Amino acid sequence: MEILDSRLKLFLYSMTLSIMILISGLYFCQIYQGDKYIRLAHNNRLRMIRFPAPRGEIFDRNGVPLAVNDTTFCIMGYPLDLNTPAKLEHLSRILKRHGIPITVADLEKTIKQQRLAPYRVMKIVPNLTMTQMAELVADYEFPHELFPLSVWRRTYPAGPTAANILGYVGEISEEELKARAEDGYTGGDLIGKSGIERSYEAILRGSPGQEALEVDARGRKVRTLDANNAVKGEDIHLTLDMGAQKMAVELLGSNKGALIAMDVHTGAVIALASSPVYDNNPLAWGISGREWVALMNDPARPMLNRAIAGVYPPASTFKAFMSIACLEENVITPSSMYTCRGGLRFATHTFKCWKHSGHGGLNVLGALQHSCDVFFYQVGMKAGIDKLIKWGRKFHLGEPTGIDLPGESGGNIAGAEWKMRRFKTTWGTGDTINYSIGQGYMLMTPIQIARVYAAIANGGKMVTPHFNRNAYKTPEDIGLTPEKLAVVQKGLGYVVSRGTGSRAGRFGVSIAGKTGTAQNSHGDDHALFAGYAPAENPKYVAVAVVEAGKHGSSVAAPMVGQLLAHLLSH
């Protein structure tokens, strides 16, 4: 019996030892050496190669290419083929030998950003020329696990001239990748970062292709099992005219500001310049972190699209709106007269007119022609802020115009409720006086001013500014009285033919418009001019805002005059 018990104990010990050895082996293979055996298994299975789709190209209204695809090369590979510091060091050394300064840290960052699965191919080194790629592949030390892939690179022939409109593409960030996980993006994909590239990303991006390969233990292709071709994104044709755009940029020159031209009937944007400019090509190809920080910290803010995101007091360009609102509300009639003696005394403060000696007696036509501040102080007080806000909402002031560019500001319509919410204080008559000449809390973007003047020119229809020629929206009729609107149109004609905006009319076309000089707490006054042409049968509206330009009559008005003359002559 004792012999039998000893044998059973020995058997149990043997079984226990065997199980422990088996568990140890499983731990060693599955956990401690897991990556090694995954890699070995991976080397004898499928490999998936993803081919980015060529991006849809962008053209201006005349077919001029604005965003195109150039062929370039990338070095592709798999995470498990580059899973040790020694391999990364080896690759970095080869790249540097061929004039490509990529460090081990750069490679590690690239792999980390894209590593979704050990068998998913990723982009290791992007944007290589054919010469660079040929030299690398011919190098006997080049890792056989890596391979070249022909891809496209986004190029913008117009460069800085249209960068604020087109925007640029860049590699998708980790945040964007998480946010768009369901849209089929993967690490290394390019995505629209700003401008038209961002607004129409869904149209431009296309559909990537994919190839399933069977490979041997050395990672060499055995056969193709399945393949789907990439589908190019859709091309987009803009309403932009590059001739007019180039002229607008040149007219602004080194000034900070914006210059816009738009069709008054459709809202098609013909030119939209913002100064200073930046070049979007390096951003699409890849810049260093230091260069990006320098661009973001540039005090001139070249990447701010001042035409749609810069907010300014509309100053005297607002007087056209004031005239319509007060005529429509019967606060004044075309023959109502007010006297200007150079200022308006209210409470303990005197609100001055720009002409210190005064304009004498004026009706609305004369007030627009000579840009009399005192006239509008008085009619603004009589109307009251509530009626002005009511008409501001009809003209959609204080809200984005809906232009198909990201980053648009809505400006600020202000008013009593806004002031109470913002400053916890009541709206005063002095606020209304300032408001009546487009100063104080009223802020507008240049594109908003253009939209208001387009409505004045086209008979009272609010258009939606747009660049994509397929993005036209039916204008909204805001119900202006034709006879009263005609009075304001006549007054704006007087501004150019015999008033403060005469310098806009020196280029051979009839223009109606309004000058503006906006107070600037940070320096010299801003210069503005908004106008349309031909005055008798309007086709185009244009707006110029020049930061610290001092005088709208002498600085901004000639810009608008030249741009409108160019459009009508071409």
Disulfide bonds with the S-S distance in Angstrom:
none
